[in-house]
């Protein structure tokens, strides 16, 4: 068993890192070099932590691929100095960042755990202290062989550790705001940590690789009853467009429209990658189930299975950042790269 190393806490921004200024009453970021003063339980846990902060902190609504690259670079450049990494992040786009990081960092054998809170860490009823403490303890958790129990990008929220690229924010108010609709929890945090060994991810890659190129020239188009296709046409005909995520009904159904079919075929023949993801909170695309789901694959639209919209968007951005080859794009998107997709 190797000697213990510290856990690195990376504060990017978000509600969890705020306290109330005693003079103005407004919320201000805390000094994360003094994090133990706000969460004294960290000292009692016997885990050494170091902390770095984004300066200035970012609202998670402003997160973009440049921030993902900054986080991933911090992790990979300090990878051998720490046993694990805890990222404090706003909840609004946490699932996007968790998904992106999972695709960016290939060959993880250490935990990268995102967490946040619905209430600032300085408030009496905050969920931030428990979320941070449990995230750090899970980042330091080892199995009976001495290796990290968690070896993937995960999200800790609402007393559960979830696979990062399976997560979705379902509530703006609940302490159980982050859910994993199509995959079980990795760990349930009760009196003890109950680890679901069969759900844990293990990389087949033997070396750590950083995939940092993203192509953001993609669109996300949700379907709804009564929609006209003029907006779709404007988007799909954009000469800079490289990919589109179609958010469809049920098991991947769309309107049976000749106009839509012609638009999609034209875009795909031009080199645009179109993928199909259900807008339902649970389940996945099954293009063979209904006649209304057959039109999309006939056009060349790729099924996204049971991926979340967050995983599909970030995965497509990463794949398009690596290749223009349509067969390579299709193969990579339909492959389970980091446990984001249930394959038959």
N, C-alpha and C positions, 0 to 999 in steps of 0.2 A: 504494500500500500504506500503510495507516494505521500509526501508531506502535504499538509493542508496549505492552500493558498487563499488569498482574500477573494471576496466577491466584489466585482465592480458594479456600482450603481450609476447608471447614466440617466440624468434628469433632462428630458427634452422640453418639458412644459406640462401644462395640464392642471386640473383642479387639485390633484394630490399634493402638489408642491407649493400650495398657497397657505398663508396664515393671515389673520386679520391684523392690520396695522392698528396698534392701540390708540393712535392719535387721530387718524382719519377714518378708521373703520373699514377701509377698502382692503381688498385682498392683494397681497404682495408675495412674490416668490421667497421661499425660505433659503437660507444659506445651507446648501447640502454638504458642505464640509463639516457642519455641525448637526448632521442628521440624527445622531444618537441622542441629542438633547430633546428632539421632538418624538423620537421612538426609543425610549430608554431600554425597551425590551431587547433591542438589538445587542446591547452589551451583555445582557443576561443569557442570550442565546449562545454566547461563546464563539461567535462568527466574526471574523475581521472583515470590515468593509472599507472600500475606498469609494469616493464619489467624484464625478465630474458633471458639469452642467453646461447645457447650451447657453450661450450668452449672445443675445438675449434668449430667454425661453420662447418657444413658439406655441401658439394656439394650434391645436391639432387640426383645426379646419384649414390651416394654411400649409399643412404638410404636403410635400411633393417629392419626387425621386431624388432631388439633391439632398434632402434630409435623410432619406433611406441610405444613400451612399455614405453620408457622414456617420451614421450609426454603425453601419456594417464595417466601415473602415476602422472605427474605434475598436470594434470587437476583434477584427482579424489582426490588427496591428498590436493589440495587447493580449492576444489569445493565450500565449504561454505563461503570462504573468498571473492569471486568475483561474480559479476553479469554475467560475460561472459569471453570468452577466444578468443584471436586472435593469430593465428599461422602464422608466416612469414616463407615462405618455397619456395624453388626453384620450378620453374614451370614444369621442366621435369618430375618429379614423384609426383607432387602435387595430381593428381587424385588417385594414388595408396594410398598415405597417408590418404587422405580424406576418401576413401572407407574403409581402414583398421580401422581408428579411429571410424567410424560409427558402425562397427561391434564389436569393442572392448568395447565401452562404452555404456552399456545398461541402459535405464531409464533416459536419459538426459531430463532435464527440463530447461536447460540454453543453450545459443548459444556457439558453437565452430566453429569459422570461420577462414578458411585458406585463405591467400592471398599472393601475390608476385608481381613481376613486370617484364617487359621486358627490362627496362632500370634502372640502379642504381638510388637510391633515391637522390643522390647528383647531378645528371645531370639535365640541364635546362628543357628538354622535358620529364622527367621521368613520367611514369604512376604510380610510386610507392607512391607518396604522396596522390593522390586521392584514390588509392586502400586501403592504410592503414587507412586514415581518414574515409572513408565510412565503412570499415570493423569494426572499433571501434564504430562508431555511430550505426551501425546495431546491434552490440553486446550489446549496451546499450538500444536499442529500446524496449519499453514496449507497450502492448496493453491497451485498455481502462479499463481493470480490474486490471492493475498494474503488470501483469505477463510478462515475456520476450516474445516478438513476435516470435523470432526464438528459437526453442528448439531442435535443431539437429545439426549435423555436416554439414557445408556448405562451399562453396567456393565463394569468391567475386572476380570477374574479369570482365573487360570490361563493367563496369556499370551495372552488373547483379549479383544477389546473386543466386547461384545454389545449388541444393542438392549435397552434397559431393560425395555420391556413385553413382551419375548419370553423373559425369563429365569425360571429356576426353580432352587431349591437342591436338588441331588440327593444330596449327601453331607455327613455331619457330620464327616468326617475328611480327605477328599482335598483337595489343593491345587487341584484342578479342581472345586471344590464347586458352582460356579454354571455352569449350562448353558443353551443356547438350543435347545430340542428341535425347533422348526419353522422356524428362520430361520438363515441362515449368519452367521458372525462378520463384524463390520464391519471389524475389523483383526486380523491375526495378528501377534503380537510375537515375532519371532525375532531374528536378528542385526540386521535392520531391521524397521520397521513395514511390513507388507504390507497395503495398504488395498484393500478390496473395494469399488471405486467404485460398482458397480451395486447394492450393498446399502444404501448410505447414504440417509438420509431427508432430504428437503427440504420445509419447510413451504410451504403455499400461502397461508397467512395473511400479510398485509403488516404487521401490528402485533402487539406483545407483549400477550397477554391472560392474566390470572390468573383461573382458575376455582377458587374456594376453598371452595365449598359442597359438603359431602358429606352424604349421608343414610346413617347406619350401621344403619338398621333393616332389615337383610337377614340371611338365613341361608344357610349352606353345608351342603348335605345330600348326603353320599356314599351311593351304593347298595352293597349287598353281598348275597351269597346268604344266604337264610334270614332276611332282615330282616322284622320286623313293621312295620306302618305306623302303630302307635299314636303313636310319637314324631313321625313326619311329620305326623300329624293335629294333634298339640298345637302344633307349630311353625306349620303352615300356617293354623291357625285363630286365631293370635295377632292381636289387633286392631291392634297397632302395626306388624305386618310389612308392608313395602313391596316387598320383592324377595327372591327365592330363587335360588341357584345350585345346580342339580342336577348332581352329579358322577356320571356314568353310565358304564356298561360300554362298552368298545370304541369303535365309531363313533357312539355316542350311544344305546345300547340300554338299556332298562329292563325290569323285570318287567311282563308283560302282566296287570295287575291292575285289575279293575273298581273296587275300593276306592281305589286310588291315583288312577285316572282321575277319579273323582268328587271326591276331595280337591283335585286340581289345578284342575279346572274351577271348583269353588266358590271357591277362592282367587283365581284369575285374574278371575273375574266380579266379585269384590269389589275388584279394582284392584291385586292383587299381581302384580308382574312376575316371571315364571319363565323362567330361561334354562338351556340344556343345554350342559354342558362335559364332555368325556371325562376320565375319571380316568387314562387312559393317559399315559405319559411322552412319547409322540410320536404325532403324527397329530391328527385332528380329528373333529368331529361330521359325519356324513353321513346325515341322517335318511331318505334314500330307499334306503339300502343293504339293510337287513333289516326284516322285518315288525315285529320288536320295537322298532324305532326310530320307527315311524310313529305310535304312540299319543301321544307327547309333543307333536308339532306339531298333532295333531288336537285336543289340549286347549288349544292356544294358547301352548305353550312355545316360546320363541325359541331358535333354534340359535346357538351361539357359535362355530361353525366351528373353527378351529385355535388359538383363543386359549388361553393358559395360564389356570389357575384364578386366579392372582394378578392377571392383567390383567382377567379377567372380573369379579372381585369389585370391584376398585377402579373400573373403568369404570362398572359398574352403580351404585355408590355416588355417583359424580360425576353421572351422568345423572339419577338420582333426586333429587339436590340441586338440579337446574335446572328440572325439569318434572314435572307430574302427568299430562300428556297421553299416553295409551297409544300412540297412533300415533307421536308424537315419540320416545318411549322406544324403541319397536321400531326405528324408522328409525335413530336414533343408535347403538343397540347393534349393529345389523347392518352399520353403516358402518365403514370403516377410517379411524379418526380420526387415529392417529399411527403407523401402520405396525404395529399390533398384530395385524392380521387379514389373512389371505390371502384375497383376493376373486377370484372367477372372471371 
